[in-house]
Amino acid sequence: MLAYEKLKSLPNAQQYLKPGITFELLDFQAYALSNTQWAETMLENKATM
């Protein structure tokens, strides 16, 4: 289970999100790319730092 999925599975998980952030918004971003695409993006960003 990914950390995000674990967070969503917690009772009252919404309480851990910042005001104005919803799981609907996070789902949109989390599932926009595959795991491989996210990893490639992270590596590219890391290389520019």
N, C-alpha and C positions, 0 to 999 in steps of 0.2 A: 504494500500500500504506500502510495506517495504521501509526502508530508501534507500536501494540500487536501488529499482525500481524507486523511486522518483528521485534519482540522474540521472538515465538513461533517465528519461523523460524530464529533463531540456533542454532547447535550448542550443546548443553548450556544452553539458555535458563533452565532451572530454577535454575541457580546465581546468577542475577541477582535472584531474588525473595527477599524477606525470609523468615526461618524461619516456617513455619506457613501461608504463602501458596502456593496452587497455581494452576495455569492453569485447573483446573476451577472454582475459586471466582471467578477473574477473568473467565472466560468467562460465567459466570452473570450477573455485574454488567455486563460490557461489552455483552452482547447483550440485556439486559433492555429497553432502549429503542432507538428508531431514532436515527440520527445527528441528525435534526432535533429530536427530543425532548431529546436530550442537550444540544444547543446552546441550546435554550430554557431548560433547567434552569440551565445555566452563566450565561446572561444574567440570569436572575432572581436567582441567588446573587450575582452581581457587583453588581447594583443595590442589594442590601441591605448591602453592605460599606461 
